[in-house]
């Protein structure tokens, strides 16, 4: 696992502004988006902004790819589709990614985000990422 590359991802200005962090337990990597008032998109509900939740899931997908294999650089999203299933309340959001397939150039990733109960996701993401794995040792 490339801890340096994961650190680079988390320290990127775009990501650092959200305060995203990762928690590891065994071989599972869980992303955490800590609640902050600036993440609220609709103060009347109140609900977190969908763009913040979608961006968080994209970061979790990238983090899962970094954690699962040795990459030469950060993954780049090619396309992502986000399904918003329910309003994200003004509390922390958690997410985990499953890598469907990872080839020589493209990886297929699915991410689920939840609050409170994992079996009640607030959003899901399905995406394709451009990757550059390190060459295999001979």
N, C-alpha and C positions, 0 to 999 in steps of 0.2 A: 504494500500500500504506500502510495506516495504522500506522506504527511506534508512535505513541502508544497506540493501542488494543491493539496486541500487547504493549506494555510493561505496560499496565494489566492485561491477562490474566495475565501472568507474575508480577506483583507482588501479585495477589490472595492473601490469607493461605492459602487452601486450596491454591492452586497453588504458592506459594513454599515451603511446607513440604516439598513433594516435590523441590524443586530442579530442576524441569523447565526446559529451555532449548531454543531453536531454532537450527538451523544452516541457513544458506542457501547454495545453490550454484546460480547461474543463477536459474531460476524454480522450483526445487524447495526446499521447506521440510521439513526433517527434525526431528522432535521427539526429544529425548534425555531419558530418565529415568535419572539417575545412580544406580548402586547405593548403597544405604545400609542398614545393618543393620535399621533400623526398618521397612523395607519387606518383610521376611521374614514370611511368614504361616505357613509350616510349617518349623520349624527341623530337623525330622527328615530332610526330603528333601535339602537345604533348597530352598525355592521361594519366590518373591515372592508376596505376597498378591494374589489375583485382583482384589480391589477397587482396589488401587493400580494395577495394569496397566490395568484398565477406565477408571479416572479419568484416567490418563495419555492413553489413546487419545481420550477425550472432549475433553481439552484440545487435543490435536493437531488434531482435527476443527475445533474453534473457531478455532485459529490459522490453519489453512488457509483458512477462510472469510474471516478478517480480511485475510490476505495476498493473497487473490484479488480483492477488491473493496472499495470504500469503504463502510464501514458506519457508522451513526450511534451504535451501541452494541454491546456484546459479544453474540455469538450466545447463545441460550438453548436447551438441549437440550429437545426435545419428547418424544422417545422414542429409546432406544438398545437395541440387541441386541448382546451380546458373545458370541462363540464362543471358548472357551478350547481351544486345539488341543494344547498340550503344556505341561508345567511351565516357568515362567520361572525360570531359574537365578539365583543371586545375582551377577549382573553387569549392566552397563548394558543398557537396553532402548531400541530405536530404533523410530520409527514415521513413516509418511507417509500422507497422506490424498489421496483422489481425490474431487472434487466431481462427483457424478453429474448433478445439476441444481440450479440456484439461481434461484429465482423472486423475486417481489416481497416475499414474506413467509416462505417456507419453502425450506430447502436440504436436499438429500439428500447424505449424505457416507458414504464407506466408508474405514476406516482399517485398516492392517495394521501389527502390531508384531512385531519380530524381535530376535534376539540372534545375533550372529555372521554368520549367512547369511540374507539377505533372502528367499531362496526357501524358507525353513523358518520361517514365522511361528509365534509362540507364541500369538497371539490376533488376532482381527479384530473390528471394530466396524462396524455399519451403523446410522446414525442420521439423524434428522430434527431440524433446528435452526430455531428462529424467528429470523429476521434482519430488520433494518431498514436497507436500503441508502439511501445519500444520494440525494436527488432528482437526476435527470439534468439537466444544464445545458441551457438552451434555445438 
